[in-house]
Amino acid sequence: MALTATIVVGNPKPRSRTRAVAEALLERLLTPGSYDLEVIDLADHVDEVFRWPSVTMDTLNTRVAESDLAIFASPTYKASYTGLLKTFLDRYPTNGLAGVISIPVHTGGDLTHALAPTANLAPLLMELGAVVPGRGFYVVTGELDRLDELVDAAAAEYTANLARMATLSISMTARSR
């Protein structure tokens, strides 16, 4: 059975560099052909994301909540994520992302706000019940020529953290039998 993966991009500019960073990370994390991917570029849904109720947004929110892995990507705005991404996440109830492995990703102009995905976006994802397997991934847009190297390092860290979690889970499951 294929894994389900979703990338949610909160950049108001469609098909952004932020999206490219998130896609590169996902490609390093999962084996090609082992997953079904949907990219939700919120710039394509601006007229729906602020509408309640919205069948379109409910469908997209459900897709993310049913994912095995979700990457939430945003450019850094005022040391945090965009209002567009916040509005999308506000549509979830408490524990609306329960158990979804979620990785916060930010892009920014310099390292001034490198802690933004860890300090701001990760806590929101955890409040929604998501499992965040490490610190957020931050990429300085001026270093996109090094994207492969940066993504490889981040993917290695997330993979190691998830492997340790899986080992612990197996041990806990065996103990409860």
N, C-alpha and C positions, 0 to 999 in steps of 0.2 A: 504494500500500500504506500502510495506516494505521500510525502509530507506536504503540508500546506504552508506556504510562506507568503507574507504580505509585506510590502513596503508602503508606508504612509509618508508622503512628502508634504511638509507644511510650508514650502516656499511659494509665495504668491506668483512667482515667475514659473510658467510651465516648462518642463523638461530642463530643469536647472542643473547646475554643477552639484548641488546638494543631492539631487536624485542620482546623479552619476556616482557619487561617493557611496551612497546606500546600496546601489546595485552592485558595485565592485565588491563591497564587503559581503553581501549575500552570496555572490558567486564564489568567494573564497571559503565561506563557511560550509556550504552544502555541495554534495557531489552532483554534477550535472546529470539530469535525467531522474533524480531521486525526489524531486519536488515539483509541485504546481505553484507558480508564482502569479500574484496579482499586484500590480503597482497602482496605488491610489494616489494620484497627483492632485492634491486638493485645489490647485489652481484651476483645474478643469471643472470644479464643483462649487465655485465661489457663490453662485446664485442659489445653491441648495443648502450649503453648510450652515447658513444662518436661518434657515426656514424650519419651523417646528409645526406640525410633524412633516417629515419628508421620507417617502418610501425609498427614494434613492439613497439617502444617507443611512437609513435603517439597514438597508441591504449591505452597504459598505461596512458599517459598524459590526454587523453580524459576521461578515467575512473575516474581519480582523479578530474578533472574539473567538472564532473557531479555528484560528491558525495555530500551527505548532510553533512557528517563529514569526515574529513581527519586528520590523525595523522601523523606528519612528525618526524621521530626519527633518531637520529644520536649519535654516540659516540662523545665526545668532542675531537677535534683535533686542537691544537694551539689556544685554547680559543674560538673555533667556531665549525661549523658543517663540515662534510667531503666534499671534492671536488666531490665525487660521488653524494651526494645529491644536491650540488650546480649545477652540470652539468644537473641533471634531471630537476631542477627548472628553469634553464636557457632556457629550451625548450619552456617555456610559454611566450606568448606575454603579454604586459601590460594588466592588468585585466583578465588574463587567468584563475585565480581562483576566479573570482567574485562571492561573496556570499557564498563560501564554508566555513563552520565553520571549522577552522583549529587549531590544537593544536601542538605547538612545544615541542618536548621531547628530552632531552639529557641525556646521562649517562656519568659518569666521575669517575676518581680515587679518587678525594677528592672534597671538597667544593670550592676550589680555583676559579673554573670557573662556579659556580652555576648560575650566571646571563646570561650565554651564550645563552640559548634558548630564553630568553626574550630580551636580548640586540642585538643579532645577527640574529637569525632565525625568530623571530616574525616580525621584520620590513620588511624582505624580503617577507614573506607571505602576509603581509598587502600591500606591494607595488604591489603584484600580484592580489590584490583585495579580498583576503581572509578575513574572519572575525575571529579574534583571541579573544576568550572570557575570557582572563585573562593572567596572567604571564605564562611563559613557565614552564614545569615540568622537574625538574632535579633530578636524582637519582645517588647517590654515589654507585658504584658497590660493595663496601665493606658492604653496608647496604641492600643487596638484601634479606637477611633473614627477613627484616622488610617490604618487598615489599607490602604485603597486607595492612599494616597500612599506608604506604606512598601513595599508590594508592587510598585508601579510602578517605584520606584527600584531595588529588588533585581532585578526582571526585566530592566530595562535593562542593568544591570551583567552579569548572566549572559548575556544575548543578545549583548552586545558581545564578551565573552570567548569565547563559542562561535563567533561569526563569525570572530574572529581565528584560532581553532584550525582552523576549516574551511578558511580561506584557506591556512594553512600546510600542512594535509593535502593540498590540491590541488597545491600546489607540490612537495611531497615525492613525491607519486604521479607527477607529470609527470617529475620528475628520475629516478625509478627505471625509467622505460620505456626 
